[in-house]
Structure formats: C-alpha cells, structure tokens
C-alpha cells in the first residue's frame, strides 16, 4: 500500500520497444495486486510508439516526481517504484 500523500501514478512506455520490456512485464505481473492494495489511487497506463519508459508520481500540493525505467528488469522497476513513492 502506498502513502496517503500519493495522488496519482502514471506509467509511460513503448508497447513494442525492447527498452520497455521490463515495465511491460512488471505491469502484467503486478498491476492487479497494486490496484487491489490501492483501490482509490488512479493508475494511468500510457503506451506510445517510441516512448521512454517512465513512472510519474503526483503527490499532495502538486509535487511530481519521475523515474526513467528504460532497459530495467521488472525487479529493478519494483525497487525504483518503492523508492519513488516513499
């Protein structure tokens, strides 16, 4: 479960690019569990050809943080996400 100060999570990636393999695998494996643990949190998935894999976290008072995920494995992405939402 994420912090109450987290208001939105956005995931951007390419649906076919090899640099986005890890994020696609992470979403396929973890989206259901993450959404179940945070049912009121908007989680937006955005796919676009050639897009860099990134996660954006929006917190209270409009504070936004992002992390680049290009070329990372699903496990590395899990660690990056945990650090991002702290």
N, C-alpha and C positions, 0 to 999 in steps of 0.2 A: 504494500500500500504506500502511495506517495504522500508527501507532505500536503497539508491542507492549503498551503500558500500556492501550490501549483494549480494554475487555472486552465492550462491547455497544453497539449503535446502535439506537435506537427512533425511528420516524418516525410522527407522528400527523397526520392531515389529514381533511378532509371529502371524501367521494367525489363530491360534486356542486357544492360551493360554488366561486364564482369566485375567492375569495381563495386557494384551494388549487390553482389551475390550474398554477402553476409547479412545485410539488412533484410533482404527478401526471406532468407532462411529464418532470421530472428522473428520476423512478423508471423510467418507461417507457424512457427513453434510456440510463440509466446503471446500473441495478441489476445487470445481468448482468456488466458489466465490474468493478464494485466488488466483487461477491461472488467473482468469479474471482480477483481480486487479494488477497482476504482470505477464503479458504475456511473458516477456523475461527472467524471472527467472527460471532456471532449478530446478524443484522439483522432487526429486528421491524417489520413494517408494520402499522399500526393505523388503520383507517378508521372514522369515526363521524360521523353526520349532525351538522353544525354545529360540528365540532371545529376548533379553531385549528390551523393548520399549524405544526408544531414538530419539531425534531430534538433528541433527548436522547442524550448520550454518557456512558456509565458507564466510569470508569477504575478503576485499582487502588485498593484501600483504600476502596471505596465512594464515591469522589468522582464527582459527577454534574454535568454542565453541560448547559444547554439554550439553544436559539436559536429565536426566533419567525420564521416564514417567510411569514406571511400577505401576499399581494399581491406577492411577489417572483417574478422570472422564473427559469427553470431555470439560467441562467448566474449570476445573483446567489446562488442557492441553492448552487451549486457552490463559490463563493467563501466563503460563510458556513460550509459544511461543512469546507472546508480549514482555516479559522481555528479552528473548534471543536475539531477533533481534534488540533491541534498540541500 
